[in-house]
Amino acid sequence: MNKFMIILPLALLTTVPHAQQSKSRVGFLNVQTVVKAMPGSKTYLDLNAKATADLAAKQKNLQALAAKASTAADRAALTKAQQAYAAARTDYTKRIDTAFAPLSKKINAAVAKVARANGYTVVLDEVVAAQNSLVVYANEGATNLNAAVIKELK
């Protein structure tokens, strides 16, 4: 029993250097930057800009209606405007998703090819990683794959 208690910690210590020598590499990609630079993205970008502007205008109208909604007629107008906003948002979301689908396939294929060729095992969206505080530090020069992916797409 005593020999086992001595050998177990030694066995565990021998595995530590192997865990520290992992060959995993993490890369980052700003998807919106890549989309803006890729050929064939104009339709998607135009639709996205139109949706953003239209929904912002509808949101501003909703805020104005909400501020003066004191009568039943004002509240009815507010409810109708809220329903129109929700319907427009749903419609834009579907249209944007449809327009982005072919771009997404091309981007995913290019990212996979660049990642494999350069030894990356994980590639994260830079914006999402920053919003969710997934990464505390990353060497921008060593982990940014934007240029390589854009080159692959052209």
Secondary structure, DSSP 8 states (H G I E B T S, - for coil): -HHHHHHHHHHHHHHHHHHHT----EEEE-HHHHHHHSTT-HHHHHHHHHHHHHHHHHHHHHHHHHHT--SHHHHHHHHHHHHHHHHHHHHHHHHHHHHHHHHHHHHHHHHHHHHHHHT-SEEEEHHHHHHTT--S---HHHHB-HHHHHHHH-
